[in-house]
């Protein structure tokens, strides 16, 4: 009886990445040999030094409710991390720990947006941005980017998208799904535009910060003195530390936004998991060098998958500088028919690959760009090679 549900929930689109993963699981359960390249989940085990910290927390008796905004020791570790890695200075009143970076993003939208406020989203964007904005009664404003510009929004495009109703700008760097990274100069150009519009709050999603292949150094919008007081820096441990199921994310933000997020979270989930928080203290205090072996492996996989995809006629790829996805343009296949199946768009293409090649990817429609599909290379070299071989066969 969907008519008994709220208009709010009826307007929300299910997460395309989770939906594709569920379809893949269902096909596997029926006996199909599905290779999953849809989820953004590292296939590495958690480093032992982080496991040891979690075990120590269990043995030390951590089992009580945690402070809503996080243990003081974890907030101090986050402050240390921000200073060391990003040259950002925060105090404890500016840090809020949440149940994953997704909750951090949701909190910020809920406490900043009013009905009808517009949020600029450079496309492609992470699948949940648009619906998180809608759940806060905001209006997503999509700014298309292109493969030719490495899927990055220009200052001119930003200026053109701003209206009197614009309240926020959201982006990720490194970007999920394109792997693109905004350089410090590119961020400065965007900041110069934003200086003319002091009502706009920036949300900088930096969850893939450490998965960077060394072409463009990581930069944070909040590094600019004139943007610090209006930027929310979002991060977490899911991707770089292979801790997806531990569900710890956090923000560094202007104190008034952090206080509001703390207030909201106190009525929704309260504090994040106690054992996970203790483990994350160790994860953040230790040098990022300790997780570089994962980044080195992702870099090698990137080389392999790009080489294989570029050998298939009709795939056009940028070279991602970070994260662990490729985001090929597949418009060359639109309008074509394979084995009786007509490909009209990226969603048709992704579904065809699932059914004909037994490979799970994600449609670019979910990321605000209907020309592409997202393929994760957070998988073994053997799986990557087999998956692309299957795709080649299904398209031949």
C-alpha positions as CSV (number, residue, x, y, z in Angstrom):
1,X,0.0,0.0,0.0
2,X,2.4,2.7,-1.2
3,X,-0.3,5.3,-0.9
4,X,0.2,4.9,2.9
5,X,3.8,5.9,2.6
6,X,5.1,9.5,2.7
7,X,5.6,11.5,-0.5
8,X,9.2,11.9,0.7
9,X,10.1,8.3,0.6
10,X,8.1,7.7,-2.6
11,X,10.2,10.3,-4.3
12,X,13.5,8.7,-3.4
13,X,15.3,6.5,-6.0
14,X,16.9,3.3,-4.6
15,X,20.7,3.4,-4.6
16,X,21.7,2.1,-8.0
17,X,25.0,0.5,-6.7
18,X,23.2,-1.4,-3.9
19,X,20.4,-2.3,-6.3
20,X,22.8,-3.8,-8.9
21,X,24.7,-5.6,-6.1
22,X,21.4,-7.2,-5.0
23,X,20.6,-8.3,-8.5
24,X,24.0,-9.8,-8.8
25,X,23.6,-11.7,-5.5
26,X,20.2,-13.0,-6.6
27,X,21.7,-14.3,-9.9
28,X,24.5,-15.9,-8.0
29,X,22.0,-17.6,-5.7
30,X,20.3,-19.1,-8.8
31,X,23.6,-20.6,-9.9
32,X,25.0,-17.9,-12.3
33,X,28.7,-17.1,-12.2
34,X,28.5,-13.4,-11.7
35,X,31.6,-11.1,-11.5
36,X,30.7,-8.1,-9.4
37,X,32.3,-4.9,-10.5
38,X,29.5,-2.7,-9.2
39,X,30.2,-2.0,-5.6
40,X,32.9,0.5,-4.3
41,X,34.3,-1.9,-1.8
42,X,38.0,-2.6,-1.5
43,X,38.8,-6.4,-1.7
44,X,41.6,-6.2,0.8
45,X,41.6,-7.3,4.4
46,X,41.8,-4.7,7.2
47,X,45.4,-4.1,8.2
48,X,46.4,-6.1,11.3
49,X,47.4,-3.1,13.3
50,X,43.8,-1.8,13.1
51,X,42.4,-5.2,13.9
52,X,44.6,-5.4,17.0
53,X,43.3,-2.0,18.2
54,X,39.7,-3.3,17.9
55,X,40.5,-6.4,19.8
56,X,42.2,-4.4,22.5
57,X,39.1,-2.2,22.8
58,X,37.0,-5.3,23.3
59,X,39.4,-6.6,25.9
60,X,39.4,-3.2,27.6
61,X,35.7,-3.3,28.1
62,X,34.5,-0.7,25.6
63,X,30.8,-1.6,25.3
64,X,28.8,1.5,26.4
65,X,27.0,4.2,24.5
66,X,29.5,6.7,22.9
67,X,29.3,10.5,22.9
68,X,27.0,11.5,20.0
69,X,29.8,13.3,18.2
70,X,32.5,10.8,18.9
71,X,35.1,9.9,21.5
72,X,37.3,12.8,22.5
73,X,40.4,10.6,21.6
74,X,39.0,10.0,18.1
75,X,38.2,13.6,17.6
76,X,41.8,14.4,18.5
77,X,43.0,11.8,16.1
78,X,40.9,13.4,13.3
79,X,42.2,16.8,14.2
80,X,45.8,15.4,13.9
81,X,44.9,13.8,10.6
82,X,43.4,17.0,9.1
83,X,46.5,19.0,10.1
84,X,49.0,16.4,8.9
85,X,47.4,15.4,5.6
86,X,45.4,18.5,4.6
87,X,46.9,21.5,6.5
88,X,43.5,22.1,8.1
89,X,43.2,23.3,11.7
90,X,40.1,22.3,13.5
91,X,39.2,22.0,17.2
92,X,36.9,19.5,18.9
93,X,33.8,21.7,18.5
94,X,34.2,21.4,14.7
95,X,34.4,17.6,14.5
96,X,31.4,15.2,14.3
97,X,31.9,11.4,14.0
98,X,29.0,9.6,12.3
99,X,27.9,6.1,11.2
100,X,29.7,6.3,7.9
101,X,30.5,9.3,5.6
102,X,27.0,8.8,4.1
103,X,25.4,9.8,7.4
104,X,27.8,12.8,7.6
105,X,26.6,14.0,4.2
106,X,22.9,13.4,5.2
107,X,23.4,15.3,8.4
108,X,24.9,18.3,6.7
109,X,22.0,18.5,4.1
110,X,19.4,18.2,6.8
111,X,20.9,21.0,9.0
112,X,21.7,23.5,6.2
113,X,19.0,23.2,3.6
114,X,15.5,24.6,3.6
115,X,12.7,23.8,1.2
116,X,13.5,24.9,-2.3
117,X,17.2,25.6,-1.7
118,X,19.4,24.6,-4.7
119,X,22.4,22.4,-4.5
120,X,24.9,22.4,-7.4
121,X,26.1,18.9,-8.3
122,X,28.9,18.6,-10.9
123,X,28.0,15.5,-13.0
124,X,28.9,12.8,-12.6
125,X,28.4,12.7,-8.9
126,X,28.1,9.9,-6.3
127,X,24.8,8.2,-6.5
128,X,23.3,9.3,-3.2
129,X,24.0,13.0,-3.5
130,X,20.9,13.9,-5.4
131,X,18.5,11.9,-3.2
132,X,20.1,13.1,0.0
133,X,19.4,16.7,-1.2
134,X,15.8,15.8,-2.1
135,X,15.3,14.2,1.4
136,X,16.2,17.6,2.8
137,X,13.6,19.3,0.5
138,X,16.4,20.8,-1.5
139,X,16.6,21.0,-5.3
140,X,19.6,19.2,-7.1
141,X,21.0,21.4,-9.9
142,X,23.1,19.1,-12.2
143,X,26.0,20.7,-14.0
144,X,27.1,18.4,-16.9
145,X,30.8,17.8,-17.4
146,X,32.5,15.9,-20.2
147,X,35.1,13.2,-20.7
148,X,37.1,15.8,-22.7
149,X,37.4,18.0,-19.6
150,X,38.2,15.0,-17.4
151,X,34.6,15.2,-15.9
152,X,35.5,18.4,-13.9
153,X,33.3,21.5,-13.6
154,X,34.8,24.8,-14.7
155,X,34.5,28.1,-13.0
156,X,32.4,29.4,-15.9
157,X,30.0,26.5,-15.5
158,X,29.7,27.1,-11.8
159,X,29.0,30.8,-12.3
160,X,26.3,30.0,-14.8
161,X,24.6,27.5,-12.5
162,X,24.3,29.9,-9.5
163,X,21.0,31.5,-8.8
164,X,19.6,33.5,-5.8
165,X,18.3,30.1,-4.5
166,X,21.7,28.4,-4.5
167,X,22.7,27.3,-1.0
168,X,25.3,24.6,-1.5
169,X,27.9,23.1,-3.8
170,X,28.7,19.4,-3.4
171,X,31.5,17.5,-5.1
172,X,33.9,14.7,-4.5
173,X,37.7,14.7,-5.2
174,X,38.9,12.2,-6.0
175,X,35.6,11.7,-7.7
176,X,33.3,8.7,-7.5
177,X,32.7,7.6,-10.3
178,X,35.2,9.3,-12.6
179,X,38.4,9.2,-10.5
180,X,39.1,12.8,-11.5
181,X,40.9,15.0,-9.0
182,X,40.5,18.8,-8.8
183,X,43.9,20.5,-8.6
184,X,44.5,23.3,-6.1
185,X,44.4,25.8,-9.0
186,X,41.1,24.4,-10.2
187,X,39.6,24.7,-6.7
188,X,41.0,28.2,-6.4
189,X,39.2,29.1,-9.6
190,X,35.9,27.8,-8.2
191,X,36.6,29.6,-4.9
192,X,37.0,32.9,-6.8
193,X,33.5,32.5,-8.2
194,X,32.1,31.5,-4.8
195,X,33.5,34.7,-3.2
196,X,30.9,36.6,-5.1
197,X,28.2,34.5,-3.5
198,X,28.7,34.3,0.3
199,X,25.5,32.4,1.0
200,X,26.9,29.2,-0.6
201,X,28.2,26.4,1.7
202,X,30.6,23.9,0.1
203,X,30.6,20.2,0.8
204,X,33.9,18.6,-0.1
205,X,33.7,14.8,-0.1
206,X,37.3,13.5,0.3
207,X,36.6,9.9,1.2
208,X,39.0,8.7,-1.6
209,X,41.8,11.1,-0.6
210,X,44.5,8.5,0.0
211,X,43.7,6.5,-3.2
212,X,45.6,8.9,-5.3
213,X,48.0,7.8,-8.1
214,X,50.4,10.7,-7.9
215,X,49.5,12.8,-10.9
216,X,47.5,15.6,-9.1
217,X,48.2,16.2,-5.4
218,X,45.2,16.1,-3.1
219,X,43.8,19.6,-2.2
220,X,41.0,20.7,0.1
221,X,38.7,23.7,-0.5
222,X,39.0,24.5,3.2
223,X,42.7,25.2,2.8
224,X,41.8,28.6,1.3
225,X,41.5,31.1,4.1
226,X,38.6,32.8,2.5
227,X,36.7,29.4,2.1
228,X,37.5,27.8,5.5
229,X,34.4,29.2,7.3
230,X,32.0,28.0,4.7
231,X,33.4,24.6,3.8
232,X,32.4,21.2,5.3
233,X,35.2,18.6,4.7
234,X,33.8,15.0,4.7
235,X,35.9,11.9,5.1
236,X,36.0,8.4,6.5
237,X,37.8,5.1,6.7
238,X,35.8,2.9,4.4
239,X,37.8,3.2,1.2
240,X,41.5,3.8,2.1
241,X,41.5,1.5,5.1
242,X,39.2,-1.2,3.6
243,X,36.8,-0.7,6.5
244,X,33.5,-0.4,4.7
245,X,31.5,-2.4,7.3
246,X,32.9,-0.5,10.2
247,X,30.8,2.5,9.3
248,X,32.8,5.4,10.6
249,X,32.8,8.8,8.8
250,X,33.4,12.3,10.0
251,X,33.3,16.0,9.2
252,X,35.5,19.0,9.9
253,X,33.2,22.0,9.6
254,X,32.3,25.5,10.9
255,X,31.3,25.1,14.5
256,X,27.7,26.1,14.0
257,X,27.2,23.4,11.4
258,X,29.0,20.8,13.6
259,X,26.8,21.7,16.5
260,X,23.7,21.3,14.4
261,X,24.8,17.9,13.0
262,X,25.5,16.8,16.6
263,X,22.0,17.9,17.6
264,X,20.4,16.1,14.7
265,X,22.4,12.9,15.2
266,X,21.4,12.8,18.8
267,X,17.8,12.3,17.7
268,X,18.6,9.7,15.0
269,X,21.4,7.3,15.7
270,X,23.3,8.8,18.6
271,X,27.0,7.9,18.7
272,X,28.7,5.6,16.3
273,X,29.9,2.1,17.2
274,X,32.3,2.0,20.2
275,X,34.7,-0.7,19.0
276,X,34.9,0.8,15.5
277,X,35.7,4.2,16.9
278,X,38.6,2.9,19.0
279,X,40.0,1.1,16.0
280,X,39.8,4.2,13.8
281,X,41.9,6.2,16.4
282,X,44.8,3.9,15.5
283,X,44.0,3.9,11.7
284,X,44.2,7.7,11.6
285,X,47.1,8.3,14.0
286,X,49.4,5.8,12.1
287,X,51.1,7.1,8.9
288,X,49.2,6.8,5.7
289,X,52.3,5.1,4.3
290,X,51.1,1.9,6.0
291,X,48.2,1.6,3.5
292,X,50.1,2.5,0.4
293,X,50.4,-1.2,-0.6
294,X,46.7,-1.1,-1.4
295,X,47.1,2.0,-3.5
296,X,50.0,0.5,-5.4
297,X,47.8,-2.6,-6.2
298,X,44.9,-0.4,-7.3
299,X,47.3,1.5,-9.6
300,X,48.4,-1.7,-11.2
301,X,44.8,-2.8,-11.7
302,X,43.9,0.5,-13.2
303,X,46.6,0.0,-15.8
304,X,45.3,-3.5,-16.6
305,X,41.6,-2.5,-16.9
306,X,42.3,0.6,-19.0
307,X,44.4,-1.4,-21.4
308,X,41.7,-4.0,-21.8
309,X,38.8,-1.6,-22.2
310,X,40.7,0.6,-24.6
311,X,41.1,-2.4,-26.8
312,X,37.3,-2.8,-27.1
313,X,35.9,-0.7,-29.9
314,X,33.3,1.8,-28.6
315,X,34.7,2.3,-25.1
316,X,36.1,5.8,-24.5
317,X,37.9,6.2,-21.1
318,X,39.5,9.0,-19.3
319,X,42.5,8.0,-17.1
320,X,41.3,8.2,-13.5
321,X,43.8,9.9,-11.1
322,X,42.3,8.5,-8.0
323,X,39.6,6.2,-6.5
324,X,39.2,2.7,-8.0
325,X,36.7,3.1,-10.9
326,X,36.7,3.6,-14.6
327,X,33.9,5.5,-16.1
328,X,33.8,4.8,-19.9
329,X,31.6,6.6,-22.4
330,X,29.5,3.8,-24.1
331,X,27.3,6.0,-26.4
332,X,28.8,4.2,-29.4
333,X,26.6,1.2,-28.5
334,X,23.3,3.2,-28.1
335,X,20.8,2.2,-30.8
336,X,22.5,-1.1,-31.5
337,X,21.0,-4.6,-31.0
338,X,22.8,-7.5,-29.5
339,X,21.3,-11.0,-29.3
340,X,17.8,-9.5,-29.7
341,X,18.4,-6.9,-27.0
342,X,18.3,-3.2,-28.1
343,X,20.6,-0.8,-26.2
344,X,18.8,2.5,-25.8
345,X,20.8,4.0,-23.0
346,X,23.4,3.3,-20.3
347,X,20.9,1.5,-18.1
348,X,20.1,-0.9,-20.9
349,X,23.8,-1.4,-21.5
350,X,24.6,-2.2,-17.9
351,X,21.7,-4.6,-17.7
352,X,22.8,-6.3,-20.9
353,X,26.3,-6.8,-19.5
354,X,24.7,-8.4,-16.4
355,X,22.5,-10.8,-18.4
356,X,24.7,-11.6,-21.4
357,X,28.2,-11.3,-19.9
358,X,27.4,-12.1,-16.2
359,X,29.3,-8.9,-15.2
360,X,27.7,-6.4,-12.8
361,X,28.5,-2.7,-13.5
362,X,26.4,0.4,-12.7
363,X,24.6,2.7,-15.1
364,X,25.9,6.2,-15.5
365,X,22.3,7.5,-15.2
366,X,22.6,6.9,-11.4
367,X,25.5,9.4,-11.4
368,X,23.8,12.1,-13.4
369,X,25.6,11.2,-16.6
370,X,23.7,8.9,-19.0
371,X,26.5,8.4,-21.4
372,X,28.7,6.2,-19.3
373,X,28.8,3.1,-17.0
374,X,30.9,2.8,-13.8
375,X,33.2,-0.2,-13.5
376,X,35.0,-0.9,-10.2
377,X,38.4,-2.4,-10.3
378,X,38.3,-3.2,-6.6
379,X,38.6,-6.8,-7.6
380,X,41.4,-9.3,-8.3
381,X,43.4,-9.2,-11.5
382,X,42.0,-12.5,-12.5
383,X,38.4,-11.3,-12.0
384,X,39.2,-8.1,-14.0
385,X,40.7,-9.9,-16.9
386,X,37.8,-12.5,-17.0
387,X,35.1,-9.8,-16.7
388,X,36.5,-7.7,-19.6
389,X,36.9,-10.8,-21.7
390,X,33.2,-11.6,-21.1
391,X,32.2,-8.0,-22.0
392,X,34.2,-8.2,-25.2
393,X,32.5,-11.4,-26.2
394,X,29.1,-10.2,-25.3
395,X,29.6,-7.1,-27.6
396,X,31.3,-8.9,-30.5
